[in-house]
Amino acid sequence: MKNLALLLPLALLAACGEEPAAQVAPEQVATPEPIETLPAPDQALVTEMYAEACPEEEAVNTAVCKRAGLGSPDVICEFGLGDDEYLRNEATLTAGEGEWTFADPENVCVG
């Protein structure tokens, strides 16, 4: 009888674990709209833009671009002209309508 009294609570506990789990309604997650962004400016883009803006100047042979600051829409590009391998010149690009443009086009040309 004592054994039966010990087994009864264990049997009841085992029976409790057999209940089906409550179904949780799936949460609706809002999908963010895709944001169209411009590709990062590179040496090829700076070379092309500088050649269009300053046709009389030497061609860009090296360029490095980086964001002007955290969250800034502008990009600062340093570049070298002709045989100069050093980044002696600088231009700021800003995101226009679907393309990069010079922020200060009047003062881009070196010469």
MIDOSE-1310 file (N, C-alpha, C; in nm, 2 decimals, decimal comma, always signed):
residues 111
mknl	+0,08/-0,12/+0,00/+0,00/+0,00/+0,00/+0,09/+0,13/+0,00; +0,20/+0,12/+0,07/+0,29/+0,23/+0,08/+0,34/+0,26/-0,06; +0,38/+0,16/-0,13/+0,43/+0,18/-0,27/+0,33/+0,24/-0,36; +0,21/+0,20/-0,34/+0,10/+0,26/-0,43/+0,08/+0,41/-0,39
alll	+0,09/+0,44/-0,27/+0,08/+0,58/-0,23/+0,20/+0,67/-0,28; +0,31/+0,61/-0,30/+0,43/+0,68/-0,35/+0,42/+0,70/-0,51; +0,36/+0,60/-0,57/+0,35/+0,60/-0,72/+0,24/+0,68/-0,77; +0,14/+0,70/-0,69/+0,02/+0,78/-0,73/+0,06/+0,93/-0,76
plal	+0,14/+1,00/-0,68/+0,18/+1,14/-0,72/+0,26/+1,14/-0,84; +0,35/+1,04/-0,86/+0,43/+1,04/-0,98/+0,35/+1,01/-1,10; +0,25/+0,93/-1,10/+0,16/+0,91/-1,21/+0,09/+1,03/-1,25; +0,04/+1,11/-1,14/-0,03/+1,23/-1,17/+0,06/+1,33/-1,24
laac	+0,18/+1,34/-1,19/+0,28/+1,44/-1,25/+0,31/+1,40/-1,40; +0,32/+1,27/-1,42/+0,35/+1,23/-1,56/+0,23/+1,26/-1,65; +0,11/+1,25/-1,60/-0,01/+1,27/-1,68/-0,02/+1,42/-1,71; +0,03/+1,51/-1,62/+0,02/+1,65/-1,65/+0,11/+1,69/-1,77
geep	+0,22/+1,62/-1,79/+0,31/+1,66/-1,90/+0,25/+1,62/-2,03; +0,14/+1,55/-2,04/+0,09/+1,50/-2,17/-0,01/+1,59/-2,23; -0,04/+1,71/-2,17/-0,14/+1,80/-2,22/-0,07/+1,87/-2,35; -0,16/+1,89/-2,45/-0,10/+1,96/-2,57/-0,06/+2,10/-2,53
aaqv	+0,05/+2,15/-2,59/+0,09/+2,28/-2,56/+0,00/+2,38/-2,62; -0,02/+2,49/-2,56/-0,10/+2,60/-2,61/-0,04/+2,66/-2,73; -0,13/+2,68/-2,83/-0,08/+2,73/-2,96/-0,07/+2,88/-2,95; +0,05/+2,93/-2,99/+0,08/+3,07/-2,98/+0,05/+3,13/-3,12
apeq	-0,02/+3,24/-3,13/-0,05/+3,30/-3,26/+0,08/+3,36/-3,31; +0,11/+3,34/-3,44/+0,23/+3,40/-3,49/+0,22/+3,56/-3,49; +0,33/+3,62/-3,45/+0,34/+3,76/-3,45/+0,35/+3,82/-3,59; +0,29/+3,93/-3,61/+0,30/+3,99/-3,74/+0,42/+4,09/-3,73
vatp	+0,51/+4,07/-3,82/+0,63/+4,15/-3,82/+0,63/+4,24/-3,94; +0,64/+4,37/-3,92/+0,64/+4,46/-4,03/+0,77/+4,45/-4,11; +0,76/+4,43/-4,24/+0,88/+4,43/-4,32/+0,91/+4,57/-4,37; +1,04/+4,61/-4,34/+1,08/+4,74/-4,38/+1,08/+4,76/-4,53
epie	+1,05/+4,88/-4,58/+1,05/+4,90/-4,72/+1,20/+4,91/-4,76; +1,24/+4,86/-4,88/+1,38/+4,87/-4,92/+1,41/+5,01/-4,95; +1,53/+5,05/-4,91/+1,58/+5,19/-4,94/+1,68/+5,18/-5,05; +1,65/+5,26/-5,15/+1,74/+5,26/-5,27/+1,86/+5,35/-5,23
tlpa	+1,98/+5,30/-5,24/+2,10/+5,37/-5,21/+2,19/+5,37/-5,33; +2,27/+5,47/-5,34/+2,37/+5,48/-5,45/+2,49/+5,40/-5,41; +2,55/+5,34/-5,51/+2,67/+5,26/-5,48/+2,78/+5,36/-5,43; +2,87/+5,31/-5,35/+2,98/+5,39/-5,30/+3,06/+5,44/-5,41
pdqa	+3,10/+5,57/-5,41/+3,18/+5,62/-5,51/+3,32/+5,56/-5,50; +3,38/+5,53/-5,62/+3,51/+5,47/-5,63/+3,60/+5,55/-5,72; +3,72/+5,50/-5,75/+3,81/+5,58/-5,83/+3,76/+5,60/-5,97; +3,69/+5,50/-6,03/+3,64/+5,51/-6,16/+3,54/+5,62/-6,17
lvte	+3,45/+5,63/-6,07/+3,35/+5,74/-6,07/+3,41/+5,87/-6,06; +3,51/+5,89/-5,97/+3,58/+6,02/-5,95/+3,65/+6,06/-6,07; +3,72/+5,96/-6,14/+3,79/+5,99/-6,26/+3,70/+6,04/-6,37; +3,58/+5,97/-6,38/+3,48/+6,01/-6,49/+3,42/+6,15/-6,46
myae	+3,39/+6,17/-6,33/+3,32/+6,30/-6,29/+3,42/+6,42/-6,31; +3,55/+6,39/-6,27/+3,65/+6,50/-6,28/+3,68/+6,53/-6,42; +3,69/+6,43/-6,51/+3,71/+6,45/-6,65/+3,60/+6,53/-6,72; +3,48/+6,51/-6,68/+3,37/+6,59/-6,73/+3,37/+6,73/-6,68
acpe	+3,40/+6,75/-6,55/+3,40/+6,88/-6,49/+3,52/+6,96/-6,53; +3,63/+6,90/-6,55/+3,76/+6,97/-6,58/+3,83/+6,91/-6,70; +3,78/+6,93/-6,82/+3,84/+6,86/-6,93/+3,98/+6,91/-6,96; +4,02/+7,03/-6,92/+4,16/+7,08/-6,95/+4,26/+7,02/-6,85
eeav	+4,22/+6,97/-6,74/+4,31/+6,92/-6,63/+4,36/+6,78/-6,66; +4,47/+6,74/-6,59/+4,52/+6,61/-6,60/+4,42/+6,51/-6,55; +4,43/+6,39/-6,59/+4,33/+6,28/-6,54/+4,36/+6,24/-6,40; +4,26/+6,20/-6,33/+4,27/+6,14/-6,20/+4,34/+6,00/-6,21
ntav	+4,44/+5,98/-6,13/+4,51/+5,84/-6,14/+4,49/+5,76/-6,02; +4,45/+5,83/-5,91/+4,43/+5,75/-5,78/+4,32/+5,83/-5,70; +4,23/+5,76/-5,63/+4,13/+5,83/-5,56/+4,08/+5,74/-5,44; +4,05/+5,80/-5,33/+4,00/+5,73/-5,21/+3,88/+5,82/-5,16
ckra	+3,77/+5,75/-5,14/+3,65/+5,82/-5,09/+3,61/+5,77/-4,95; +3,56/+5,86/-4,87/+3,51/+5,81/-4,74/+3,39/+5,91/-4,70; +3,31/+5,86/-4,61/+3,19/+5,94/-4,56/+3,25/+6,06/-4,49; +3,17/+6,17/-4,50/+3,21/+6,30/-4,44/+3,19/+6,29/-4,29
glgs	+3,11/+6,21/-4,24/+3,08/+6,19/-4,10/+2,97/+6,09/-4,08; +2,95/+6,05/-3,96/+2,85/+5,95/-3,93/+2,71/+6,00/-3,96; +2,64/+5,94/-4,05/+2,51/+5,98/-4,10/+2,51/+6,08/-4,20; +2,62/+6,13/-4,24/+2,63/+6,24/-4,34/+2,60/+6,18/-4,48
pdvi	+2,52/+6,26/-4,56/+2,50/+6,21/-4,70/+2,62/+6,24/-4,79; +2,71/+6,32/-4,75/+2,83/+6,36/-4,83/+2,94/+6,26/-4,82; +3,02/+6,26/-4,92/+3,14/+6,17/-4,93/+3,26/+6,26/-4,97; +3,37/+6,25/-4,90/+3,49/+6,33/-4,93/+3,58/+6,23/-5,01
cefg	+3,62/+6,28/-5,13/+3,71/+6,20/-5,21/+3,85/+6,28/-5,22; +3,95/+6,21/-5,19/+4,09/+6,27/-5,21/+4,14/+6,20/-5,33; +4,22/+6,27/-5,42/+4,26/+6,22/-5,54/+4,40/+6,28/-5,58; +4,47/+6,21/-5,67/+4,59/+6,25/-5,73/+4,57/+6,26/-5,88
lgdd	+4,64/+6,36/-5,94/+4,62/+6,39/-6,08/+4,75/+6,35/-6,16; +4,74/+6,31/-6,28/+4,85/+6,28/-6,37/+4,94/+6,18/-6,31; +5,07/+6,21/-6,30/+5,17/+6,11/-6,25/+5,18/+6,12/-6,10; +5,11/+6,21/-6,03/+5,12/+6,23/-5,89/+5,05/+6,11/-5,82
eylr	+5,12/+6,03/-5,74/+5,06/+5,92/-5,67/+5,00/+5,96/-5,54; +5,02/+6,08/-5,49/+4,97/+6,13/-5,36/+4,83/+6,19/-5,38; +4,76/+6,18/-5,27/+4,62/+6,23/-5,27/+4,62/+6,38/-5,22; +4,66/+6,47/-5,32/+4,68/+6,61/-5,28/+4,56/+6,69/-5,30
neat	+4,46/+6,64/-5,37/+4,34/+6,72/-5,41/+4,22/+6,65/-5,34; +4,11/+6,74/-5,32/+4,00/+6,69/-5,25/+3,87/+6,75/-5,31; +3,77/+6,67/-5,31/+3,63/+6,71/-5,36/+3,53/+6,64/-5,28; +3,42/+6,71/-5,25/+3,31/+6,65/-5,18/+3,20/+6,62/-5,27
ltag	+3,15/+6,49/-5,26/+3,04/+6,45/-5,35/+2,92/+6,44/-5,26; +2,80/+6,47/-5,31/+2,68/+6,46/-5,24/+2,58/+6,38/-5,33; +2,49/+6,31/-5,26/+2,39/+6,23/-5,33/+2,29/+6,32/-5,39; +2,28/+6,31/-5,52/+2,17/+6,39/-5,59/+2,05/+6,30/-5,61
egew	+1,98/+6,32/-5,71/+1,86/+6,24/-5,75/+1,91/+6,12/-5,83; +1,95/+6,02/-5,76/+1,99/+5,89/-5,83/+2,13/+5,89/-5,88; +2,21/+5,99/-5,84/+2,35/+6,00/-5,88/+2,43/+6,08/-5,79; +2,57/+6,07/-5,79/+2,66/+6,15/-5,71/+2,69/+6,28/-5,79
tfad	+2,69/+6,39/-5,72/+2,73/+6,51/-5,79/+2,83/+6,58/-5,70; +2,91/+6,68/-5,76/+3,00/+6,76/-5,68/+2,92/+6,85/-5,59; +2,96/+6,86/-5,46/+2,89/+6,96/-5,37/+2,92/+7,10/-5,41; +3,04/+7,13/-5,46/+3,08/+7,26/-5,49/+3,15/+7,25/-5,63
penv	+3,07/+7,24/-5,74/+3,12/+7,22/-5,87/+3,21/+7,33/-5,92; +3,19/+7,46/-5,88/+3,27/+7,57/-5,92/+3,41/+7,56/-5,88; +3,44/+7,50/-5,77/+3,57/+7,49/-5,71/+3,64/+7,35/-5,71; +3,59/+7,27/-5,80/+3,65/+7,13/-5,81/+3,78/+7,13/-5,89
cvg	+3,79/+7,20/-6,00/+3,91/+7,20/-6,08/+4,03/+7,27/-6,01; +4,14/+7,20/-6,02/+4,26/+7,24/-5,94/+4,32/+7,36/-6,01; +4,34/+7,36/-6,14/+4,41/+7,47/-6,21/+4,33/+7,58/-6,25
